[in-house]
Amino acid sequence: MKKLIALFAVSAVASTSAIAGVALSGTASVSYDDNGSAASSTSYDADLSFVGTTGGTTVTIGMDVDQSDAVSGGSPGITGATMATTIGPVTVSADMFNEASIGTSSGGNDREGTAAEDTGVSISLDAPIGDATLAVDNDGAVTVSGTWSGVTLSHTSESAGDTTTASAAIAGMDVSVTNEAGATTWSLGTTVSGVALTLASSQTVTATFGLAGNTMVVTSNPARTAANRVPGVVGGIRGTRAVTARASFATVAISRDLTSGATLAATYSTLDDSLTLKASVAF
């Protein structure tokens, strides 16, 4: 009997040790949308994230618990799987899941996401050349990044077109500029009398401020014209999804943290004159 008790104790300790290196987090929400003049609807979302760490190696796995698309048949689905480890000054990161995300559209004439392969391995070297970091991925793209005099710069050279980004805080204003294959986008952010304002090159304007213990966000979204689908090209250049035309609209969202730990939000959209109530929690 004593041997059985001792064996159980060792097993329990081993199990606890194994679990100690795993962090679990997630989010969940339920929304009700009156959809303006259309029929009202409810929707829900639940996601989990598992992060396992041992020494200098980290594995991250994401899961969409409520996934209900035709492919999955309504069963939970994996949304990401990555592993990163360090070997001296070298960091190796492997993306083992083909996300094939559709992405989002922030306004203007931008096109939405791709369905191309996005798995691969990238190798970063914290090289002793000032504050710069060098990285190369399995497609041969080389990235040099670092921060100098308060300005963060990154330049990626690849066959599909070079990408350069720069960001800095100047006189109380956050400035970010990105040039991708010759196309430039930018965003500005600042706070005036307690109101956080952002302005993007897509003509999207957002104002965030506190209101009697609540947080209110007012967003002006520009009109969007239609864009045809662009197919992918063999050799790693990704295609784009088609984009439908959309009129300009504004949204007003008011949210409040509840004592229960959840957050309650109400969002009104002029696009379809709809009101959405959403209860969400993160853990």
N, C-alpha and C positions, 0 to 999 in steps of 0.2 A: 504494500500500500504506500509506504514511504517513497519507494521508487517511482510509483505512478504520480504521486503528488509533486515530487521533484521534477519529473519529466513535464508535467503540466505547467509548472512554474517557469521552466526554461522556455517552453513553447510560447507562453503568454508574453514573456519578456521579448522574445524574438519578434513576435507579431507587432508589439508596440513600437519596437525600434524601426521596423519596416514602414509603419504608417507615419512615423514622425517626419520622414522626408518627403511627404506628399501634402500639398496644400490644395484644398478644395474651395472654390468660390463660384458664384453664379448670380443670375438675375432672373426675375420673373415679373410678368405684368399681365393685366387684364384691361381691355379697352372697350368702351361703348361709344359708337359713333352714330349720331342721328342722320348723317349723310344728307343734310339739307332736305330737299324735296323728295329724295329717293328713300327707299326702305332702310330703316336703321339696321345696324349690324354690331356684333361683338367679335372680338379677336383676342388672342392671347399669345404670349411668347415666354419661353423658358429656355435658358442656356446654362451650361455648366462648364467649368474650366478646371482641369487637373494639372497641377504642376509638381513634378517629382524632381528632387535635387539630391545628388550625391557627389560630394567633393566639388569639382569645378564643372560638373556636367548637369544640364537641366533639360528635362523633357516636358513639353507642354502639349496637352491634348484638349481640344474644344469639342463640345457636343451641343447640338440643337435638339433639345428634348421633345419639342412639339412639332418637329418637321413633318409636313403633310403634303409634299409635292407628289406628283404622279410617279416619279422614279422610286422614291423611298417607300411608297405605299402607306405613308402615315407613320412609319416607325422612326424612332430617334436616329439621327444621323451625325456623323463626325464632321466638324467644320474646320478642323485644323490639327496638324500633328507635326511638331518640330523638335529637333534635338540640337543643342548647342554645347560645345565643350571647348576647353582651352588646353593648349599644349605649349607651355612657355608663353611667348609673346603672340602666339597664333591662336585665333578663335575660329573654329569650324562650326558652321550652322547648316543643318540639313532640313529642308522643307519636304516632308514625306507625304503630303496630302495635296491632291490636285483640286484646288478650291474652285476654279472656273466660275468666279463670281460675276454677277451682272453689274454690281456696283451701284452708285447713286448718281443723280444729276443735280448739280448745284445751281443750275440756271443758265441763261445765255444759250449758246448753240453747242454746248459741250455734249459729247457722246458718252453713252453709258457702258462702262466696263468691257470685259472680254470673256470668252469661254475657252481661252487658250490654255495649254499646259503651263502650270506655274510651279511645278516641283523642281528641286535642284539643290545644289550645294554651293555655299559661298564661304570663302576663306578670307579672314581679316587679319592683318598684321599691324600690331601697334609698333610701327617702325620708329626708331629714334631719329626722326627728322623734324625737330621742333615739336609742335603740337598736332602734327598731321597723322591721320590713320589711313592706311592703304587697304583696299579690299578688292577681291576678284571673285566672280561667280562662275558657275559651270558653263555659261554662255560666252565667257571671255570678256564680260563687261568689267572695267576697272574703275573704282571709285576712290577719290582722294577727298578727305573731309577733315575739318578741324575748326577751331575757334581762335581768331586773332584779333586783339584789341576790341573785344566785345562783339565782333561780327563772326557769325557761324557760316562757313562756306562749305559747299559740297559740289563736286564735279564728277559726273559719271560719263565715261566714254564707251559707247557701244554701237553696233552696226545699225540699229534702228534710229540713231540720232542721239547726240550728246544732251545731257541734262545738267543744268547748273542751278543751284539754289543758294540764296543768301538771306539771312535774317539777322536783325539787330534791334535793340531798344534805343531809340534816339529821342531825346527830350521828352521822355514819358510816353512815347508812342512805339508800339511794336510793329515793325515793318518786315514783310517777307516777300521775296521776289523769286519766281521760278521761270527759267527758260528751258523749254523742252523741244528739241528739234526745231528751233527757230521761233516757236510760239511762246509768248511771255504772259504770265499771270502774276497777280500781286494781291496782297491784302494788307490792310492797315487796322490797327486796334489801339484804342486809348480809352481813358476813363475821364469823364467830365462831370463834376458835381455828384460823384457816386454812381454815375451811369456808365456802363461799359459799352462802348460803341465799336463796331467792326464794319469795314467797307472792303469789298472784294472787287476784282476786275470784272467779275461776272455781273456786276451792278447789284449784288445782294447786299442789303444793309440790315444790320441787327443791333438792337439796343436792349441791354439787360440791366434791370435795376430792382432794388428791394421795394416792397409795397406792403406796409402794415404786417410784417412778418412773413410775407410771401415773396416769391421771386417771379417777376414778370419779364417775358421776352417778347419783343415786337420785331417782326422780320418782314422786310419788303423784298419780294421775289420778282425778278424781271420776267418778261415774256420769253418764251422759248420757241424757236422755229423747228420744223421737222428736219431730220437728217437721215439719210439712207444708211443701211447697213454696209459696212466695209468688211469684206472677207479677210481672214488671216492669210499670211504669206509664209510659205515654207522657209524655215531658217530662223524662226523665233519671233518674227514680227507679228504682233497680235492684231486681230481684227476688232471691230466695234459693233455693238448692237444698234438697231434702228432706234431713233428717238421721235416721239410724237410731238406735235405742236402743242403749246400750252400758253394760255393767257397769263398776264402778270397778275399777281395776287399778294395779299398780306395775311400774316397769321399773328395772333396774340395768344400767348401761352402763359398761364398763371399756375405755379406749383407751390406746394407747401409740404414740409416734412411733418409727419404725424408722430405722436408719441408711441404708436405701435411699431415704429421703425420703417413703415412704408412711406411712400411719397404719393400724394394725390395731385394730379395735374388736369387742367381744363384748357383746351386749345380750340380757338375759333379761327376758321379759315374762310376768307372771302372767295376762294376759288369755286367752292360749291355751297357756300353759306352753311357750313356744317359746324357742329360742336362735338368735340371728342373728350370724353372723360376717361382718364387712365390712372389706375392704381399700380404701383410698381415697387419692387424691393430688390436690394442688392445685398449679398452676404459673402 
